[in-house]
Amino acid sequence: MHKVKLDDDIVKIALGRRGRLRLFESIDPKRTAHLVIDMQTGFMTPGAPAEIAPAAEIIPNVNRISAACREAGALNVFVQNSISEESKQSWSNWFGSFWTPDKREGMYATFMVGKPGHALHPDIHVEPQDMRIDKFRFGTFVDGSSDLHQRLQARGIDTVIITGCATNICCESTARDAMMLNYKVLFVSDATATHTDFEHNNTLNNMMLTFADVVSTADVTALLKA
């Protein structure tokens, strides 16, 4: 699991701006959604084109938060990185410019909807009452990615908990957009993962400075129980 380190200067700036370290001292579980980002076999299979090896280490914490959400009446949303024939064209810059041809074909073979790599990791606990969403961009809320914002608004959701992978790509993109759509965002430092501690902690510092309340699994479960 990542060694979490918030930069002292970032903490000082955040404290000076908002007057306290923690933003949200209480949440309403009935208006809270836990967004589990991209915890899929395609990211956790050794040798996969987009392997994020540390992601497997956070599975127990993700499941712990999901269980606490079910008990408290909060909504779990399992978000899956997805590729379709349409998104190959509408997001051609990503697929065409950032991947070699062989890696690109590997991504298609892994994350096209219905492929084995698109499936949630078998150790991720999902229950019938949980929601599942396919997203077709890094951020879940950006235009062209999914209809999650509309579905959360219909349920009166005003708070989101972010877990999953990759910390600095899909989790960060989703959290940034959520904050700008006026959701309260709790970003879980020990239930998100990416390739390196450096990348992970850069995102945590970004989140603390501007976008989210950076919390631990223990913090989140305590808030839900309260």
Summary of the structure (lengths in Angstrom):
residues: 226
radius of gyration: 16.8
end to end distance: 27.0
largest distance: 50.7
contacts: 759
relative contact order: 0.21
helix: 48%
strand: 19%
